[in-house]
C-alpha cells in the first residue's frame, strides 16, 4: 500500500490519503450532470449510461475496507489511478479497483462495438454517481468550481483496496 501512495505522490498527488470507502459520498445527481453537461455521455464505454449507477457503486464501495483518495492539479488522474490499482493487484491486493476523473481519453473516439482497451479503461468517479465535491470536502480537501479561465484545476482519483 505504501508503494502506491509513494507512486501517487511522486507523480504530483497532493495529497494521496487512505480513507474509509464508507465515507465516499454517492448520489443520483452526478450522472445527470454527465447527461446534461458532457459530450461524452452515451459515447464512451466508461461514461453513463454504460458506467454503474450510484446504487451499484455504493454497493461496491461498501464491500471494501480501504480506499486511497488523491488529488492532482494536472490531467492524468485516471491513468495514475489505473497504474496504482495495477501495482496493488500485482502486490497481492486482488480486489484493487480504480476510478478516475472525467471521460476516458485512451482513444480519440470509442468503438461502438466495444472498448479497445478493457484492461486499461476505468470509469470516472462522477460517472458512477460519486459526489466528488462532497467526498473531497468530507476529507478536508479543497475543491471549488472553476470561475475563470486559467484557474488551477483539481482532478481526483479513487482506488479501492481490500
C-alpha positions in Angstrom: 0.0 0.0 0.0 2.8 2.4 0.9 4.3 1.9 -2.6 1.0 3.0 -4.2 1.0 6.2 -2.1 4.6 6.9 -2.9 3.9 6.4 -6.6 1.0 8.9 -6.5 3.0 11.5 -4.5 6.0 11.2 -6.9 3.6 11.9 -9.8 2.1 15.0 -8.3 -0.7 13.8 -6.0 -1.3 16.4 -3.3 -2.4 14.7 -1.2 -2.8 10.9 -1.5 -4.6 9.7 1.6 -6.0 6.4 2.9 -9.7 6.7 3.7 -12.7 4.6 4.7 -14.7 3.8 1.5 -17.9 4.2 3.5 -17.1 7.9 3.6 -17.3 8.3 -0.2 -20.5 10.1 -0.9 -22.8 8.8 -3.7 -25.9 10.4 -5.1 -28.1 10.3 -8.2 -27.3 13.8 -9.4 -23.7 13.4 -10.7 -24.9 11.2 -13.5 -27.4 13.9 -14.5 -24.6 16.4 -14.6 -22.9 14.0 -17.1 -26.1 13.5 -19.1 -26.8 17.3 -19.3 -23.3 18.8 -19.5 -20.8 16.4 -21.0 -20.5 15.5 -24.7 -19.1 12.0 -23.8 -22.5 10.9 -22.3 -23.6 7.9 -24.3 -20.5 7.9 -26.5 -17.9 6.5 -24.1 -17.8 3.0 -22.6 -16.5 4.4 -19.3 -19.3 7.0 -19.0 -23.0 6.8 -18.3 -25.2 5.1 -19.3 -22.6 2.3 -19.5 -21.0 3.1 -16.1 -22.6 1.7 -13.0 -25.2 3.9 -11.3 -24.8 5.3 -7.8 -26.7 2.4 -6.1 -24.4 -0.2 -7.7 -21.3 2.0 -6.9 -22.5 2.3 -3.3 -22.7 -1.5 -3.0 -19.2 -1.9 -4.4 -17.8 0.8 -2.1 -19.4 -0.9 0.9 -17.7 -4.2 0.0 -14.3 -2.7 0.6 -12.5 -1.7 3.8 -9.8 0.7 2.5 -9.5 3.3 -0.2 -7.0 5.8 -1.5 -8.2 9.2 -2.5 -5.9 11.6 -4.3 -5.9 15.0 -6.0 -3.6 16.3 -8.7 -3.5 19.6 -10.5 -2.8 18.3 -14.0 -4.6 15.9 -16.3 -3.8 12.2 -15.8 -5.8 11.2 -12.7 -7.4 8.2 -14.5 -4.0 7.0 -15.7 -2.5 7.3 -12.3 -5.4 5.6 -10.6 -5.2 2.7 -13.0 -1.4 2.4 -12.6 -1.8 2.4 -8.8 -4.5 -0.2 -8.9 -2.4 -2.3 -11.2 0.6 -2.1 -8.8 -1.6 -3.0 -5.9 -3.0 -6.0 -7.8 0.5 -7.3 -8.6 1.4 -6.9 -4.9 -1.4 -9.3 -4.0 -4.4 -7.0 -3.5 -6.5 -8.9 -5.9 -9.6 -6.7 -5.4 -7.9 -3.4 -6.3 -10.3 -1.3 -8.3 -9.8 2.3 -9.7 -12.0 5.2 -10.5 -10.7 8.2 -12.5 -11.7 11.7 -13.4 -13.7 12.7 -16.4 -14.3 10.7 -19.6 -11.8 8.1 -20.8 -9.1 9.5 -23.1 -7.4 6.3 -24.2 -8.8 6.5 -27.7 -9.8 9.6 -29.9 -13.3 8.1 -30.0 -15.0 5.0 -28.6 -15.6 2.0 -30.8 -19.3 1.3 -30.8 -18.6 -2.5 -30.9 -16.7 -2.4 -27.6 -13.8 -1.0 -25.7 -10.4 -1.3 -27.4 -8.5 -1.3 -24.0 -10.7 -3.0 -21.5 -7.7 -3.7 -19.3 -6.8 0.0 -19.0 -10.1 1.8 -19.2 -11.7 2.9 -15.9 -14.9 4.8 -15.1 -14.9 8.3 -13.7 -15.9 8.9 -10.1 -18.7 11.3 -11.2 -19.9 9.0 -14.0 -20.5 6.3 -11.3 -22.5 8.6 -9.1 -19.8 9.7 -6.7 -20.2 13.2 -5.5 -16.6 14.2 -5.8 -17.1 17.6 -4.1 -18.8 16.2 -1.0 -16.2 13.4 -0.8 -13.3 15.7 -1.1 -14.7 18.1 1.4 -15.5 15.2 3.8 -11.7 14.6 3.9 -10.8 18.3 4.3 -9.5 18.6 0.7 -10.0 21.9 -1.0 -12.2 21.8 -4.1 -14.2 24.5 -5.9 -15.9 25.2 -9.2 -13.8 26.9 -11.8 -14.9 30.5 -12.2 -12.2 31.9 -14.6 -10.1 30.7 -17.5 -6.7 29.7 -16.3 -7.7 28.7 -12.8 -5.9 25.7 -11.3 -7.8 22.5 -11.9 -8.2 19.8 -9.3 -8.6 16.2 -10.6 -9.4 13.4 -8.2 -8.9 9.6 -8.3 -10.0 6.8 -6.1 -8.6 3.3 -5.6 -10.4 0.7 -3.7 -8.3 -1.8 -1.8 -9.0 -4.9 0.2 
